[in-house]
Amino acid sequence: MRPAGSLFSPLDQRLQLGVEGYSPAVLRLAVRQCQKAGSFAEAAADLRELAGVAISPTHLQRLSRRVGAEWKALRQAEVQAFKDKRLAVEHPPPPAAAAVMVDGGRLRSRADDAGRGVSGPGWRETKVAHCQTMASAPHAIDPQPQPPRKFLDPIAVARLAAEIKARRGQGGAAAARPRQQRPGRRPKRRRKAKGRPRPLVRTVVASLACSEEFGWQVAAEVKRRGLHRAGRKGYICDGQKYNWALFEMHLLAWGFVPILDFVHLLAYLYAAAHAAKGKGSAAGWALYERWLRWAWGGQVKELLGGLRAASAALGTPPGGCGEDDPRRLAHEALGYVENNRGRMDYARYRMLGLPVSSAAVESTIKRINRRVKGSEKFWLEGGAEAMLQLRAAHLSEDGTAQRYRQQPRPGARAVGEGRLRPAA
C-alpha cells in the first residue's frame, strides 16, 4: 500500500522505480529501443529478446510519446533561457572550428482525434540541424584546388543529381547517363583529400516546428555548446529561403560564414548543362565540367556568364512548362546562382578549413528517416514530435540523452500499473 499522498510505495522507493513503475535501467532501454528500432513492435521484440522484459508495443508507443514530450519541454526551457539571456555555455573552451548544417526531411502524418486507422493522410516536413565541432586548420593556399573525382565521374554525378532532384520533390527518375560511359560501372572509392575538416562532436536538433520556432532552437543549441565562439565557423545549407532567414536572424551576428551546399549547386549545373547541349550528350557533359570547375574555384562571375548565355540561347520558359523543359532547367540554375552568389567563394572556405557540403546533415536525416519514415508509418503530430526529440537526443554525441534522463520527471503515470513483467 502507498502512503496517502505518495505516488511511490516503499518497495518502489527501494527499487528506484519511476513514475511508470519501471526501473531506471528498464526505462532507459525501453526509450533507447523505441527510437532506434524500426517500429514499436520491433522495439518490444528487442526488449523481450535482449533484456528479458515484456512491454507491449502499444505501451512502448505511449511511453515514448510521454518521454519525448518531456524532452521537448526541456528543449523549450533551454530556448526560453536563451531568449532571456541566461542560457549558460556548457563547454567553456571555444572550439577551433565549428559548422552548423540545416536541411529538411519528411514523414507521413494522419489526422488527430480521428479514432483508429489512417484518416487525413499527408506529408509533414521535419527540420533538422547538425551542429558539429571539427578539427581543421587554416591554409595559406587552397588545399584542394581540383574538384573531387566523384564530381567528375559521369555515373556518380548522374546519381547525385537524380538524388538531389528527387529530394527537391521533382520526381525520382534517374538522370540520363552520358552515352560514352559503360552502364553499371561503379566509381572507385577514393581516399579523403588531405586538409579536409575532421568531425569531432555532433549534436542534433530535430522538430516539426515552424521555421521561426526552429530557428530559436538552433540558436539555443549553438549557444549552449559555445559554437558561436569558434575561431572559424560556417553555416552550410542549400538555397531554401527559410534556411537563410534562420541564418540572418540568429547566426549572422555571431560571424558564421554563409556557405551554399556544393552538391545542390552541382545538381543545378548538371541539369542546366544537359538542357543546353542535349540530355546525356558528350557536349552536355563537357559544359557541365567547365561550369563545375568554375564553381569549385569560386569563379562566380564566369559561371554566371556561362549560365546567362545558355539561358538566353534556349529562351525564356513559358508559363506552365514542364519541370524537365530545357528552358526551365537553365532558367532555374541561373536564378539559383544569382540568388546565392555571395555564398559561393569555395576556395576561401577551404582555406578557412570549413566544409563546403552539407552531406553530414543529409546523413543525419537519413538516420532519422529510418525511424519515422516508411510506407506503413502515419504519425499523429504529438507522437512524431516526441519521436524526433528522442531520436535527435540519442544521435547527439555530447550526452544529451543522458542529460535529459537525469532531469526530474513529472509525476503522473503514463501507463497502468503492472505492465512490466518478465518475458515468458
ABEGO torsion letter per residue (X at the ends): XBBBGBABBAAAAAAGBBAAGBBAAAAAAAAAAAAABABAAAAAAAAAAAAGBBBBAAAAAAAAAAAAAAAAAAAAAAAAAAAAGABBBABABBBABBBBBBBBBBBBBBBBGAEBEBBGBBBBBBBBBBBBBBBBBBBABBABABBBAAAABAAAAAAAAAAAAAAAGAEABBBBBBAABBBGBBBBBBBBBBGBBBBBBBBBBBBABBAAAAAAAAAAAAAAAGAAABABBBBBBBABAAAAAAAAAAAAAAGBBBBBBAAAAAAAAAAAAAAAAEBGBAAAAAAAAAAAAAAAAGBAAAAAAAAAAAAAAAEBBBBGBBAABAAAAAAAAAAAAAAAAAAABAAAAAAAGBBABAAAAAAAAAAAAAAABEAABBBBAAAAAAAAAAAAAAABAAGAAAAAAABBBBABBABBBGABBBBX
